[in-house]
Amino acid sequence: MIRLISKTMAVLAAVLIFVPQVQAKEVRIGYVTTLTTGGSLLGKQMKLAVEIALDHMGNKMGPLDAKVIFEDDGFKPKIGKQKTEKLIKKDKVHFLAGYIWSHVLGASAPVALKAGKFFISSNAGHSLYAGKKCHKNFFNAAWENSQTPMAMGELLNKKGVKSLYIMTANYAAGKQMVAGVEATFKGKIIGKDLTPWPSHSDWSAEFAKAKAAKPDGVFIFYPGAATAKYLTQYRQAGLDKTLPLYHVFSIDGANLPLLQKAGLKNVIGTRQTSFWSPDLDNAQNKKFVAAYRKRSGGIYPAFYAAQAYDTMFLIKSAVEGVNGNLKDIDGMRAAMKKADFPSVRGKFRFGKNHFPIQNFYEREVVVDKDGRWAVENRGVVLKDHETPYVKDCKM
């Protein structure tokens, strides 16, 4: 009897071994962004870009259907964390992506990484995650916060700017913007104001100090809807006629239509730096920009949209790298590390910390042939640039 039972168990075990594993039919992506409050100006660009990417890939990633579940963080770290937890526990997503704000990312990333999920930032470039907090399952599809202002520092040097006054939002990203421009700017910083974020809406005191300091230029970081308020007051204070304005992450396709509608002509001719420009000459970028403008009624995509679009193709490369086997975590990670997907920025690669190594460009705010305000590429400022925080990454 014992021998018969043992033989039966052996047969059952053999049968179980050869039962085909049920493979997932879809890949689920949780996408957390800002779809309400003033930050929705940026989040809605990202959402549209994700939807365009899905269209361009036929809603398929390898053999699997691609499903994106959007969640609104309400511009608050606590809500972003709650939505991340919901996506993991209820929706059983395979990837977490999106995240505009560094303080929202800081609250959400640990939750996702602890759960063993891939976490892909489509925008927030929190410096800690490029260095000390780098993680095998954390990828950034944008940049590290200090890189774009580092490019601005180099641009200021080329423009012969000798003195600078800094104004920026006082949160993680704002502080990292300051660190970036200070790292490369060779002139003298003669004033610095970090204002409450996002509550601060009256810069009269800061403008008075900047005017008295008489710098060669003013550097700002005020993303989203705050830019229009800032520029309106800048003009009302008469600074647009005396102090050249340089900016990062503050003026782009997302808010240029609003600035144009408000008649804030002082923005024309201002300079900025970015990893991307809508006129970059590569096939994927041309396809993306054309589709975005068609879907948005002629509005240019901002870099927020460009990064969101790239994020989806990065995830697609992971799924296709394992032929849809979502249980092969190591295989998907290896595929993403290759950065072998069509990007709107052309070729780039990931560093060991999973942050891009890429070019940064000078861009100028211009009026296009149709009278619409836009940004145009004025050439490379930093080539194949890697975040300095990579030295702190122990992966």
N, C-alpha and C positions, 0 to 999 in steps of 0.2 A: 504493500500500500504506500509506504513512504517513498519507495522507488518510483511508483507511478505518479505520485504528486510532484516529485522533483522533476520528472520528465515533462509533466504538463506545464509546470512553471517555466521550464526552460523554453518550451515551445512558445508560450505566451510572451516571454521576454524577447524572443527572436522576432515575433510578429510585431511587437511594439517598436522594435528598432527600425523595422522597415516601413512603418506607417509614415507617409509623407507629412512633413511639418506644415501646418496651416500658415500660409504667409499672409501678412497684412494686405488689404486691398487698397488702402489709402495711407498717405503720409499726412499727419495732422500737424499744422504749424500754428502755434499761438502767437499772435502779433499784438504787442502792447504799445500803444501810442497815445497821443493826446487828441481827442476828438471833440472836446468841449473846452470852454474857457479861451483865453487869448492864445493859448498854445495850439489850438485847433488849426490855426493858419498853417502850421507846419505838419501837424499830424494828418490832415486831409490830403496834403501833397503826397505823403508817404503811402497812405491807403490807396490812392489812385494809382501810384506807381506799382504797388504790389498787384493790383488788379490787372494792370497792363502786362506785367510780367507773366501772370497766370495765363492771360490770353495768348501771349507770344509763345508759351510752351504748351499750348493746347490743354491746359489744366492737368498736365501729366508730368510726373517726374519718374523717368524710367518706366517700369511697368505699372506704377502706382498712380492712382488719382491723387491730385494735390488739393487739400482742403485747408483753408486759412480761417482761423477764428480770431476776429478783431476784438480787442478790449480797450476801453478808455481809462487811462490812469488819472484823469481829472487834474493833471499837473501836480499831483501830490504823491510823495514816496509811499505813504501808508496805503493809498488806494492801489498804486502800482503793484505793491507787494501782494495785496489781497487778490488782485486780478491774476497775478502770476500763479499764486497758490490754486486758484480756481481752475486755471488752464491745466495745471499738472494733475490735480486730484479728480476733477469732474470730467474734463474733456480728454484727459489721457494723451496730451500732445507729445509728439516726438521731438520737436524743436521749439524753443522760445526765441522770439526775435522782436525787433522794433527798438523801443526805448530811446526817446529823444534826450531826456535830461539825465545828467550824471548823478543827481541825488536820488532820482527814481531808480536808476540802474543800481546804485549802491545798496538800496533796500531790497531789490528783487533778485539780483544775480546770485547771492548766496543760497536763496531758496531753491532756485533751479539747479544749481550745481550740486547741492547736497542731495537732490533727488536723482542725480545722474543724468540730467538732461543737457543737451547742447544749448548753449546760450549765445546768441549772435546779436551783437549790438549793431543796429542799422544807423546809429548816429552818435550817441554818447560815447566819448572817448576817454573815460575816466582813467587818469594816469596810473592809479594804483593797480589796475587790472592789466596794465602794460608792463608792470614791474613786479613789486612784491606780492601782489595778489593774482599774478598770472595763473591760469588754470588750463589743464589739457582740454577741457570741454568749452572753454570761453574763446570765442572768435569775435573780432571786430571788423566790420565791413566798411568802415569809414576812415578813421584816423585816430591818433592819440591827441588829447586836448591841446597839448603845448605845441604841436607841429605847425599848425596853420599860423599861429602868432609868431613862431620862430621864423617862418617864411616872411611874415610881415616885417619883423626886425631887419632881416636882410634887405627887403625892399626899401625900407626907410634909409638904410645905409646907402643904397644905390641912388636914392633921390636926394642925398645930401642933407637929410634932416639931422640937425645937431641937438635939438632939445624936444622933449615929448611930454605931454600931459596925458595921463591914463584915466579913463573912466570905465568901470565895468560892473556887471552884476555880481553881488557878493554871495556866491555859492561855489561849490566845488569846481565847476567848469570855469567860472569867472576867475577864480584864484589861479587856476592852471593856465588860463590865457595870459595873465600877467607874468607868470613865470616863464612862459614861452617867449614873449617879446623881450623880456629882460635878458634872456639867455643869449640873444643874438644882436640886439640893438647896441651900437657902439657909442651913441650919443649919451646925453644926460637926461634922465627922467626927473623933471622938476616939479611934478605933482602927481598924486595918485588918489583916486576916490573909488572905493568899493561900496556901492549903494545897495540897500536892502532889495532882495529879489523874492517874488515879483512885485512887491507892494509899492516900491518907490516910483513916483510919477512926476515929481517936480525937481528939476535939476538947476533951479535958479542959483542956489548957493554954490554948487559945483562950477557953474558957468562963470560966476563972479571970480572965483579963485583961479580958474583957467585963464580968464582974460587978464587978470593982474599978473600972472606968471609969464605971459607973453612967450609961449613955446613956438617952435616951428611947426608943430602939428599936434592934433589930438587923436588918440587911439581909443576906440570904443569896442565893447562887446555887449550888445543888447539885442538878443534874438527875438524873432516873432513880432507880435503886435507892439511891443515896447519901442521899436525903432521909429515908428511914425510919430509917436509922442515926443521922443527925444529930438528928432530932426526938426519938428515944428518949433519946439522951444529953442533949439540951437539957432534957427533962423530969426526967431523973435528977439533973441538976445544980440543979434547982429554978428554972431561969431562966424557965420558962413562967409562973410566978406573978409575976415581977417585971419582965421585959423583953419588951415587945410585939415580935412577929416580923413582918417584912415580907419578901416574897420575890418573885423572878421566875424563871420556868422551873423551879420546884422542886416545886410541888404542883399536880396537875391530874388529869384523868380516868385517866391512865396509872397513877399510884401511889396515888390516893385509896382504892381498894379494899384495898390492902395496909395503908395507914395505919389504915383503919377496923378491919380484922381485928386489927391490933396494939393497938387501943384507944388510939391516940394522940390523945385528945380535945383536946389543946392546939392542934391544927391548926384546930379549929372557930373561926370568927370572925376568923381571920387574913386579911390583905389582900394582894392582888397586883395587878399590872397586866398586860394582854395586849391584842393586836390583835383578839381574838375571844373570844366566849363561847358556850357551847352553847345559850343562850336568846336569841340575837340573832333579831330578828323579820323574817326574810325567807324566801321559799319554798325556796330552795336549801338553806339551813341546816337548816330543819325537815325536809326530805327526807333530808338526810345524817344528822342526829342520830338520827332515827327508825330508819333502816336500820342504822346502826352499833350502836345499842342492841339491836336485834333480833338481829343477827349475833353480838353479844358477850355475850349473856345478861344484858342490862340495864346493862352498864358504860357510862359516859359516854365519849365520845371526848375525847381531849386535843387541844390545839392542834397537836400533831405530826400527828395524823390529819387535822385540818381542812386543814392546809397541803398534805398529800399528796394529798388529794381535789382541792383547787384546782389543784395542779400538773397533774393529768391533764386537767382541762378547759382549762387554759392551752395545753397541747400540742395538744389537740383543736382549739382555735381556730386554731392555726398551720397544721395540716394542712388544715382546711376552708377557710382563707383562700387556699390555692393549689389547691383542689379535688384534693388528693391528689398533686400534683406535687412530690415530695420533693426534686427537683433545684433547685427555685426557693427557694434559701436566703434571698435578699433578701425575697421575698414572705412567707415564713414569719416572718421576723424582724419585718417591718412589721405582720403580723397580731398577733403577741404584744405588740408595743409598745402596741397599742390597748387591751389588757386587756378585750376585748369578749367576756366569757364569764360564765356564771352562777357567782358566787362565794359561798361560805358567809359571807363578811364583808359582803355587799352590794356596793355600788359602791365601787371604788377605781381608782386609775390609777397608771401607772408614771412615775417621774421619768426624767430623761435618762440616768441610770445603770442603768436597768432594775430599780430597787428600788421597792416599793410606797409610795405616798403614801396614808395611811390613818388611821383613828381608833385610839386606844388607850383602853382602858376600865379602870376599877377593878372588881375582882372580889372577892367574899367567899366563903370556904369555909363552906358551910351543910349542914344535913341536909334532904334533900328530903322530900316528902310520904310517900314509901315507906320512909323511914328510911335511905336511901343518901346517903353524903356526896357533895357536888357543889360546883360553883362557880356563883355567880349574878352577873349584871351589875349594877353599882351606878352606872353612868353614865360618860359620856365624860370623860377626863382631858386628852387631847390630841386635837384635831380636825385632820383632814387633815394629819397630821404627815409631814414629809420628813426623812430622815437628813441631819445637818449635813455628812457626808462627801461629799455630792454636789458640793460646791464644788471638790473635788479631782479630779473626773472630767473628762477632756478629750475625751470623745466629742462 
